[in-house]
Structure formats: C-alpha cells, structure tokens
C-alpha cells in the first residue's frame, strides 16, 4: 500500500494469479508512506464497513494501523515485513 499526496495505491503480487494495482483519490497531504499488509485481513475489514469513507491512522510505518468507518467499526492491522 502506497499512501502519497492525494492518492492511495494498492498493489498485490501472487505467483499463481499475477500482479494487480489499483489507485484511488483520497484526502491526504502528509509524508509518502509505503506499508505492506496481508491482503486477506484488509479485505476482512473492507467487507464489513458500511460507510463510503474509511479513516486510517498510524504512528509509524512499523506500527499497527487503525482502520475505522466512524463510530461503527474499528480494525487494527499490523504491517507485514516485505
């Protein structure tokens, strides 16, 4: 996952399936952040949210990231080493 000014890019690589990349616009203006997560765990969160807006917060690239969709649902993911 690459987070940079105005864009979030998800990239996935699999020997069996191949490579994929998806970019979306977002409201972000901080430092560029590159972090890896287990895609299955990230999809577990995204499949449960009811909101169109998700908030991400993280102290550093090696700390846990908090995903929330407002007061309804919160999810904590640890980054994977790549």
N, C-alpha and C positions, 0 to 999 in steps of 0.2 A: 504494500500500500504506500503510495507516494502522495503526500499532502504538501501542496505549494500554493502560492497566492492565487486564489480564485478557482482552484481545480483539485480534484481528488482522483487519482488513478489507481485502479485495482488491476493487478497483474497476477496471472496464475500459470503455473507450468506443471505439466504432467507428462511422464514418459508414454503412458497409454493413450492419452487424449490429445495432447499437444499444448500449445500456448494460447492464452487469451488475454485481452486487455480491454478495460472499459474505463472511460473518463467521464466525470460529471462536474458540473459547476457547483461551487459552494461559496459560502461567506467565510473566508479565511484570509488573514493577512499577516501571519506570523512567519517564523523561520521554516524553511523546507524540512520536512520530516519524512524519512523512509523507515518503515517498520513492517515486519512480517508477522502474520497471524495464521493459525490453522484455519483454512477456509471453511471447514465444516462447522467450527464453533462460531465463526462470524455469521454464517447463514442461519444457524440456530437462533441467534438474536434477531436478524432481519426478518425471519419468517414469523416472529411473534409480535413485532411492532405494528401498531395500528395507525401511527402518525406518518405524515409525509416528511416530517422533519426529525432528524436524529442529531443529538449533540454528542461530541466526542471530547474527552478531556484526558490529559496525560501529563505527568510531571517531566518525564524524560523518555528518550527512545527505548530505554531498557526497563522502564517501569510499566505496571499494569495500565491499560487504557479503560476508562469508564465510558460506556455507551448508554445513552438514555433517550427515551422518546417522550420526555416530560415526566410528570409525576407517576405515570402508569407503569413503567418498566425500566429497570436498570440492569446492566450486564457488565461484568468485568472480564477482560481478556488479557492474558499475559502474552507478550510478544515471543515469537519463536526465533531461535538463532538460525541465521542463514549462512 
